[in-house]
Every structure is written in C-alpha cells, then in structure tokens.
Amino acid sequence: MEVIEARVQVSLNPTEDREKVLKAVRNLVAIETFEELALDDGRKLLLAKTDEKGLERFRELLVAERIRDAARRILKLSLRGDTFTVYLNKQVAFAGHVSFCEERGESPLGAIKLEVKVRNSREFLDWVAPSSKR
C-alpha cells in the first residue's frame, strides 16, 4: 500500500486558539509543520502534508472507535480518481475522536479537510479501514 501524499487543510478563525486547532489536527494525523495562509475574510488557512506513517493515528482511531465499516463506506464515496477527500469535525477531533462531516454546516467552526492521494485505492481502503465482515 502506498500513499503518494496526504494533505490536511483547516481554517483558523479569528476567535480560535491556533494551538487548539493544531491539536485537533494532530489528534487525527501526525504532522509536524504547517504552512499558514491569510485569507481575505480575516481567517487563516493551515496547510500540511504527511505520508502513510502520518495516517497511522487516524487508522488506529477508526479501529478503536469501531467505525471502520462506516469509514470505509464514506471513503469509498469520497474517491475521485486516485484521491480520497473527507471532512472531519474539528471540535470532535480536538477531543481525540473521529467524526466525518460535510464540508459546510456540520462543523460550526469549519471542518478539517483530509485528502489522500494513493497508488491503489483498494489497498489503501483495506489498510486504513479494513472491513469487519469476514
């Protein structure tokens, strides 16, 4: 299984603490450094890249929280070409859990966007969210 690249994007609202937003992301994905871009509306955009090692925590959470099958369905639906794109609730991530959401509306402070580009989508699905059905 080979992850070509995993990218994380999250907005930082003026009312939010930068370290708390970074903690929310790091609770899901192992990332050391972020690039910060200023947006016209006063928010900032935090961007980061990682590889499959950085996704191990995400994988572990899917297993521990017993949401592998649901995650697998959501990931399958999110696949476009060779890239999976999912949105995760920022507040739930801060608490150390995974909650998939829509791009807008379901995460009041904005969602964490996770994009994973892979060589083989089936292998990635079997690795990150193996089916619990035998």
N, C-alpha and C positions, 0 to 999 in steps of 0.2 A: 504494500500500500504506500503510495507516495502522494504527499500533499505538496503541490508546487508552491503554493503560498496561501497563507491565511491573513486576512486583513480585518481589522477592527476599526469601527468609526463610531464615535459617540459625541453628542453635543454637550457642551458645558454652559449651562445657563448662568446669567449674572448672579442669581441668588444661590447657586450651588457652590459647595466647597470642592475645589479641584481634587484634593486628596481623597475625598469620599467617592468621587466619580471614578478616579483611578482604582480605588479599592474595589468598587463594584466590578469593573472590568477584570481586574486581577483575580477576583474570586472565581471567575469563569475560565480565564485564559492566561497562561504565563507570558507576560510581556514586561520587558524592562523599560524601554524608552518609547515616548510618544512624541509625535510632531503636533504642534499646536497652530491652528489657523484661525485668524479673527474673521468673523462673519459681519456683514453689514448691519444686522439687527442687534448687535451687542453680545451675541453668543460667541463661543469659541467652538471649534471642531477639533477633537483629539483623534489622531490617526496613528495606527500602529500596525506592524506586520509581525508574524511569527511563522512557525513551521509546525509539523505534526507533534513534536515534543511539547510545544506550547499549548496544544489542544488536549493533552492528556488529562488535565484537571476537568475540562468540560466533559470528556468521555467518562471519567470517574463519577462525576455528579449525575450523569444520565443513568448510570447503573445504580448508584446509591439511592437515588430518589425514585427508582423503579418506574422510570418514564421512557425506557429505551424504545418500546414499540411506538408510543406516541411521537417521540422524537424522530424515529425512523420515517414515519408517515409524513411528518412536517418537512423533514429534509428532502424526501423524495419529491414532494410537491414544489419545493423551492429550487430544484435543479434546473438550470438553464445552461445548456451546452455542457461545459466541464466545470461549472461553478455553482456551488450551493450558496444561497443567500437567505439568512434567517435574522429575525429581530428578537431581542431578548429584553425583558423588563428590567430597567436599570435599578429600581428600588428593590426588587426581589433579588437581583444579583448582589446588591450591597449586603443583603442578609445571608449570602452564600448559597443561594438556590437558583435553579433554572426555571424560568417561565417564558415560554415562547409567546410572542405577541405580534400584532400587526405593526406596520411601520409607523402609523399615526393613530392616536386616540386611546390605545390601551395602556400606554405607559405615560402617565401625566408629565413627567419630566423629560420625555423623549426616550427612544429605545436605543439599545446597543445593537449596532449592525455588525453581523459576523458574516464575512464572505470567505469561502474556502474553495480554492481552485485545485483540482485534483487531476491525476492522470487517468484513474479508473474509478468511476463513481460507485460502482458496486462494491469494490474492495473497501473504499472509504466508509460506506454505509455499514458494512459488516464489521469494521473496526470500531467506529465511533458509537454505533447503536445496534449491536447485534440483536437479532430477533430473539425474543424469549420463547417463542414457539418452536418446538422440536418436531 
